[in-house]
Amino acid sequence: FERPRHTERTKTTEEELRAEIELARRQGYCIVEQELQHGLTSIAVPVKSRSGHTAAALNVTTYETDSGIRQSLDKVLNVLNAVAIDIGPFIP
């Protein structure tokens, strides 16, 4: 099991991907930094259904600039989490 390498940051092995999944599970969100294209960063959060199961995800992708991607992602993470909490009860 290997996937194509798009940049030097692309995680390609099963072990790397499993580690990222476990990290996302512990953190409650996932950040993908420049794995598909240089400068492209995505952040995603789960949307939990009324029963507490992950039913969907919300994702925002941005292009890195000099303005500090980490600060921007912290703000986006807060908004994504708030929206996920708001829409979760509408999912059976």
Secondary structure by P-SEA (a helix, b strand, c coil): cccccccccccccaaaaaaaaaaaaaaccccccccccccbbbbbbbbbcccccccbbbbbbbccccccaaaaaaaaaaaaaaaaaaaccccc
